[in-house]
Amino acid sequence: MTVKCTSSVISGKIRAISSKSHAHRVLICAALSHNKTKIYCNVMSKDIAATIDCLKSMGTEISVDGDIITVTPKSFNTKADIDCNESGSTLRFLMPVVSALGIDTTINGSGRLPQRPISPLKEEMEKKGITFRTDNKFPLHLTGQLQSGEYEIQGNISSQFITGLLFALPILDGDSKLKLIPPVESKSYLNITLSVLRQFGIEIEEKENLYIIKGNQKYVSPEEIKVEGDWSNASFFLCAGALNEKGVIVTDLDINSPQGDKKILEVLSSMGAQVQINGNKITVKKNELNGVTVDASDIPDAVPIISVVATACKGDTKIINAGRLRIKESDRIKSVVDMLSSVGADAEETSDGIIIHGGKSLVGGMVKGYNDHRIVMSASILSTLCEKDVNITDSNAVEKSYPDFFADFNKMGGNANVLNDR
């Protein structure tokens, strides 16, 4: 689908959608519990739906009624065929979980998911009793029973590997230790995992780069839980507010959340934007913007939209420690540079990041969406700075995390229209 975005001003008030990262974790913990959980979640994206469908295929009973997801644990199946669609979180979280449960599992995926790495998680699982009947090729076939013991995994490849093990190891018969080889990146995502595990009664002792995990623990549901507002997707509108004097207000955000993408407020403040926090309401308005250096090691998902704001800054913005962006839904270093260059911005790749030379007039044009939801949404906000229309391909990619993005974009003053459905 190609969407045309005509230059506009994004302003007003909007409620943050539920966090995809938080929802994945709550759903998995609820399925591992021994009692029912009612989950309040105001969005049903493709990634969240993928986790629900996989858990149902494993034997869990899940119903969705409007904003309420009800998870009723059942005996898990001995065999399961699960389809993770394009969700890397679903894949990497559930690989250790199905193995801890001893489920003979076939895993499918689509889009770029089959090309995204599963090593070194795969090798650690093979050391602990799991057989992969295919070598990194989809469909994956996992058999065996995951064993407790000592695990060691690199901390700068994917925090999703670590989260998957943190879900699985507490339900094994014996005690385990999970050692992270530094540097450890995206630590905030691990903090989300630990927070949700605590809500479900799981205790994990954390030391420097080491988790000590007692076995034979039981997941106990809090019975009702609300999925947090999503700082990651709220960042698109918060950044849009930094680009005009009217500004944007986003509600339903918890400033005390463990979500790392709340650091977008620090980034925008450092650039010079006006940022006001009033309870769960965040207001961002334009001020004189200047280029900064952004360490993206803990906020990789925010890089595309930060790059958009950087085009409006005086001077250079340097984004560093973003190498893992090359293995996302697209190679986000290349796709961000291509997005910016396509409308007339001045940007260049580095080995692990991007340099944006700000202050250049943006013309508009055709932007390739790369079937990447964060590129598409960033390009839409970028259109507000352009003299002419921005046509964005693969715009249906927003369904992965924010299916109502364009409806909300237009409610906030945007001008997005579908050119074709191809």
C-alpha positions as a printed Julia matrix, in Angstrom:
422×3 Matrix{Float64}:
   0.0     0.0    0.0
   1.3     3.46  -0.94
   0.2     6.43   1.16
   0.55   10.09   0.14
   1.32   12.49   2.99
   0.87   16.17   2.26
   2.72   18.74   4.36
   0.76   19.49   7.53
   1.05   20.43  11.2
   0.65   17.66  13.77
  -0.78   19.04  17.02
  -3.34   18.38  19.72
  -3.84   15.61  22.28
  -3.66   11.85  21.81
  -3.75    8.8   24.08
  -0.79    6.44  23.85
  -1.56    2.95  22.58
  -0.73   -0.08  24.7
   2.89   -1.19  24.68
   3.66   -4.06  22.35
   6.75   -4.95  24.4
   4.77   -5.08  27.63
   1.86   -6.98  26.05
   4.09   -9.81  24.73
   5.52  -10.37  28.18
   2.2   -10.21  30.03
   0.6   -12.67  27.61
   3.39  -15.24  27.97
   3.44  -14.99  31.77
  -0.36  -15.31  31.84
  -0.19  -18.47  29.73
   2.38  -19.96  32.11
   0.23  -19.21  35.16
  -2.18  -21.57  36.87
  -5.04  -19.09  37.07
  -6.95  -16.83  34.69
  -5.72  -13.35  33.72
  -7.75  -10.43  32.38
  -5.49   -8.12  30.37
  -6.48   -4.58  29.39
  -4.87   -3.71  26.05
  -6.2    -0.96  23.76
  -4.53   -2.12  20.53
  -4.32   -5.4   18.65
  -1.3    -5.19  16.38
  -0.05   -8.01  14.18
   2.85   -8.73  16.54
   0.58   -9.03  19.58
  -1.8   -11.2   17.54
   1.16  -13.43  16.58
   1.97  -14.09  20.23
  -1.69  -14.8   21.02
  -2.0   -17.23  18.1
   1.19  -19.05  19.08
   0.08  -19.43  22.71
  -3.27  -20.77  21.53
  -1.49  -23.29  19.29
   0.49  -24.41  22.35
  -2.78  -25.12  24.2
  -3.7   -21.91  26.04
  -7.28  -20.62  25.84
  -7.35  -16.93  24.88
 -10.33  -14.74  24.01
 -10.38  -11.12  22.86
 -13.35   -8.85  23.52
 -12.66   -5.24  22.59
  -9.86   -3.98  24.84
  -9.94   -7.05  27.09
  -7.83  -10.16  26.5
  -8.7   -13.1   28.75
  -6.05  -15.79  29.15
  -7.17  -19.11  30.64
  -4.25  -21.53  31.15
  -4.79  -25.13  30.05
  -2.56  -28.17  29.83
   0.01  -27.51  27.12
   0.04  -29.69  24.03
   2.84  -32.2   23.5
   3.21  -30.99  19.91
   2.59  -27.57  18.38
   2.88  -25.75  15.07
   3.32  -22.05  15.74
   3.55  -19.14  13.3
   5.4   -16.09  14.59
   4.49  -14.09  11.49
   7.07  -11.27  11.41
   7.49  -10.91  15.18
  11.05  -11.33  16.39
   9.91  -11.0   20.0
   7.42  -13.85  19.61
  10.04  -16.13  18.06
  12.86  -15.49  20.5
  10.67  -15.4   23.61
   8.91  -18.66  22.81
  11.88  -20.77  21.65
  13.07  -21.35  25.24
   9.5   -21.5   26.59
   8.32  -24.35  24.35
  11.58  -26.15  25.11
  11.14  -25.75  28.87
   7.65  -27.2   28.48
   8.99  -30.1   26.4
   6.73  -29.31  23.45
   7.8   -30.82  20.11
   7.47  -27.61  18.12
   7.52  -26.5   14.49
   8.04  -22.75  14.1
   7.22  -20.73  11.0
   7.7   -17.04  10.24
   7.35  -14.6    7.38
   8.79  -11.35   6.05
  12.37  -10.81   7.16
  11.99  -12.99  10.27
  13.63  -16.1    8.77
  16.76  -14.01   8.08
  17.0   -12.6   11.6
  19.54  -14.37  13.84
  18.68  -17.0   16.43
  22.32  -17.55  17.4
  23.76  -17.72  20.06
  20.45  -18.66  21.73
  20.19  -21.77  19.55
  23.64  -23.01  20.56
  22.96  -22.49  24.28
  19.73  -24.43  23.98
  21.49  -27.25  22.12
  23.96  -27.54  25.02
  21.0   -28.01  27.35
  19.08  -30.82  25.67
  17.32  -29.27  22.67
  17.68  -30.61  19.14
  17.08  -28.35  16.13
  16.16  -30.61  13.24
  16.83  -27.79  10.77
  19.94  -25.63  10.75
  18.72  -22.02  11.09
  16.23  -22.5    8.25
  12.48  -22.08   8.52
  10.44  -23.92   9.46
  12.42  -24.57  12.63
  11.86  -27.9   14.39
  12.63  -28.07  18.12
  12.55  -31.3   20.15
  13.74  -32.26  23.6
  13.5   -31.0   27.16
  15.42  -27.9   28.18
  17.71  -28.57  31.15
  18.6   -26.3   34.03
  22.19  -25.28  34.67
  24.6   -22.55  33.71
  23.89  -20.48  30.61
  26.12  -17.88  29.01
  25.03  -15.5   26.27
  26.32  -12.33  24.67
  24.57   -9.21  25.88
  24.83   -7.07  22.75
  23.12   -9.19  20.09
  19.49   -9.33  21.21
  17.92   -8.79  24.61
  15.08  -10.96  23.31
  17.29  -14.07  23.69
  17.82  -13.22  27.35
  14.14  -12.51  27.97
  13.17  -15.88  26.49
  15.5   -17.66  28.91
  14.25  -15.58  31.84
  10.71  -16.81  31.08
  11.78  -20.45  30.75
  14.42  -21.15  33.39
  12.23  -20.6   36.49
   9.93  -23.51  35.54
  12.73  -26.07  35.1
  13.36  -28.69  37.79
  16.75  -27.38  38.88
  18.35  -24.03  39.61
  20.05  -22.03  36.84
  22.48  -19.19  36.32
  22.36  -16.93  33.27
  25.6   -15.03  32.65
  25.65  -12.12  30.21
  28.86  -11.41  28.33
  29.32   -7.62  28.25
  28.61   -5.2   26.8
  24.92   -5.54  27.64
  22.64   -3.43  25.43
  18.9    -2.76  25.54
  18.97   -3.34  29.3
  15.68   -1.48  29.6
  13.9    -4.32  27.78
  15.28   -6.76  30.34
  13.96   -4.48  33.07
  10.49   -4.73  31.52
  10.8    -8.52  31.59
  11.9    -8.6   35.24
   9.09   -6.23  36.22
   6.43   -8.44  34.61
   7.96  -11.61  36.06
   7.73  -10.08  39.54
   4.06   -9.26  38.95
   3.52  -12.97  38.25
   5.38  -14.13  41.36
   8.68  -15.14  39.76
  11.8   -14.27  41.74
  15.13  -13.75  39.99
  18.25  -12.52  41.76
  20.14  -10.0   39.67
  23.84   -9.32  40.05
  26.2    -7.57  37.67
  25.74   -9.35  34.32
  24.37  -12.41  36.12
  20.89  -13.74  36.88
  20.46  -16.41  39.56
  17.23  -18.32  38.98
  15.64  -20.83  41.33
  13.89  -23.74  39.63
  10.43  -25.18  40.27
   8.84  -21.73  40.53
   5.16  -21.19  39.81
   3.69  -18.35  37.79
   0.82  -16.81  39.77
  -1.4   -14.36  37.9
  -2.38  -11.02  39.49
  -5.76  -11.8   37.83
  -6.07   -8.35  36.24
  -3.34   -6.28  34.63
  -3.24   -3.21  32.4
  -0.7    -3.04  29.58
   1.35    0.13  29.88
   1.16    2.96  27.36
   3.78    2.52  24.64
   6.66    5.0   24.78
   8.07    3.6   21.55
   5.03    4.38  19.41
   4.24    7.56  21.36
   7.67    8.81  20.27
   6.37    9.5   16.76
   3.85   12.05  18.02
   6.14   13.41  20.74
   8.73   14.11  18.05
   6.08   15.62  15.8
   5.36   18.06  18.63
   9.01   19.14  18.63
   8.62   20.24  14.99
   5.96   22.94  15.45
   4.99   25.71  17.88
   1.53   24.29  18.62
   3.01   21.1   19.99
   1.57   17.72  20.94
   0.2    16.25  24.18
   0.39   12.47  24.68
  -1.49   10.95  27.63
  -1.45    7.53  29.33
   2.35    7.38  29.61
   4.09    6.33  32.82
   7.27    8.31  33.41
   8.35    5.6   35.9
   7.97    2.81  33.35
  10.99    0.55  32.77
  10.52    1.1   29.02
  13.77    2.48  27.65
  12.15    4.57  24.93
  10.98    7.1   27.53
  14.52    8.45  27.01
  13.08   10.14  23.92
  12.24   13.0   26.3
  15.92   13.36  27.24
  16.91   13.36  23.57
  14.32   15.98  22.62
  15.28   18.16  25.6
  18.95   17.92  24.68
  18.07   19.06  21.16
  16.3    22.09  22.63
  12.62   21.14  22.41
  10.23   22.22  25.17
   9.23   19.15  27.21
   6.7    19.29  30.05
   5.72   16.34  32.27
   2.42   16.52  34.18
   1.56   13.13  35.66
   0.83   10.75  32.81
   0.56   13.65  30.33
   3.58   14.7   28.27
   3.68   17.93  26.25
   6.35   18.64  23.61
   6.67   21.88  21.62
   9.18   23.33  19.2
  12.04   25.52  20.32
  15.4    26.26  18.71
  16.75   22.81  17.82
  20.42   21.88  17.68
  22.24   18.73  16.67
  23.47   16.35  19.38
  25.16   12.98  19.75
  22.72   10.18  20.57
  23.88    6.86  22.04
  21.31    4.42  20.65
  22.51    1.3   22.46
  19.44    1.3   24.75
  16.93    3.01  22.42
  17.42    1.4   18.99
  13.72    1.57  18.06
  13.73    5.36  18.47
  16.5     5.96  15.93
  14.29    6.43  12.82
  12.13    9.15  14.4
  15.08   10.82  16.15
  16.67   11.05  12.71
  13.6    12.91  11.45
  13.9    15.55  14.19
  17.63   15.79  13.44
  16.86   17.11   9.95
  15.28   20.19  11.59
  18.26   20.82  13.88
  21.09   23.26  13.34
  24.34   21.4   12.89
  25.06   17.7   12.9
  23.36   14.94  14.83
  25.43   11.8   15.31
  23.72    8.52  16.2
  26.16    5.98  17.59
  26.11    2.4   18.92
  23.24    1.48  16.61
  24.79   -1.48  14.79
  21.97   -3.87  15.77
  19.62   -1.81  13.61
  20.98   -3.71  10.61
  19.11   -6.86  11.7
  15.68   -5.37  12.35
  12.66   -5.53  10.0
  14.96   -3.77   7.56
  18.58   -2.71   7.74
  17.47    0.4    9.57
  20.73    2.23   9.16
  20.45    1.96   5.38
  16.69    2.47   5.27
  16.78    5.57   7.5
  19.51    7.16   5.39
  17.55    6.29   2.24
  14.34    7.76   3.73
  16.03   11.04   4.6
  17.94   11.29   1.33
  14.78   10.62  -0.69
  13.23   13.9    0.48
  16.39   15.99   0.18
  17.97   15.65   3.63
  21.71   15.21   4.06
  22.5    11.97   5.88
  25.23    9.35   5.77
  25.9     5.92   7.19
  28.69    5.07   9.6
  29.7     1.57  10.61
  27.35    1.61  13.61
  25.12    4.61  13.1
  24.09    7.68  11.14
  25.2    11.28  10.78
  22.49   13.79   9.85
  23.58   17.22   8.65
  20.59   19.29   9.73
  19.03   22.51   8.47
  18.62   21.57   4.82
  15.32   22.36   3.05
  13.3    19.21   2.45
  11.52   18.86  -0.85
   9.53   15.63  -0.57
   9.27   12.72  -2.98
   8.95    8.94  -3.0
  10.08    7.09   0.11
  10.53    3.34   0.2
   8.93    1.9    3.33
  10.98   -1.34   3.31
   7.99   -3.16   4.84
   9.22   -1.66   8.13
   6.62   -0.09  10.42
   9.07    2.33  12.05
  10.36    3.59   8.7
   6.8     4.17   7.45
   5.68    6.05  10.56
   8.88    8.12  10.63
   8.45    9.05   6.98
   4.92   10.22   7.74
   6.18   12.6   10.42
   9.0    13.64   8.06
   6.37   14.77   5.54
   5.38   17.62   7.89
   8.75   19.23   7.15
   8.59   18.85   3.36
   7.54   21.39   0.75
   5.83   18.79  -1.45
   4.05   15.47  -0.96
   5.79   12.39   0.41
   4.6     9.1   -1.07
   5.44    6.13   1.18
   5.43    2.55  -0.1
   4.71   -0.52   2.06
   2.63    1.67   4.35
   0.5    -1.25   5.53
   3.58   -2.24   7.58
   2.16   -0.07  10.4
  -0.19   -2.96  11.19
   2.76   -4.71  12.82
   2.7    -2.4   15.85
   0.24    0.49  15.34
  -2.63   -0.45  13.0
  -4.51    2.84  13.55
  -1.47    5.05  13.02
  -2.71    6.83   9.9
  -6.15    7.4   11.42
  -4.5     8.99  14.47
  -2.07   10.9   12.24
  -5.0    12.49  10.4
  -6.91   13.21  13.64
  -3.88   15.17  14.81
  -3.91   17.36  11.7
  -2.03   15.16   9.26
  -3.02   14.65   5.66
  -2.45   11.03   4.67
  -4.35    9.35   1.87
  -4.02    5.92   0.27
  -2.87    6.09  -3.33
  -3.11    2.35  -4.0
  -3.45   -0.91  -2.1
  -0.64   -2.71  -3.88
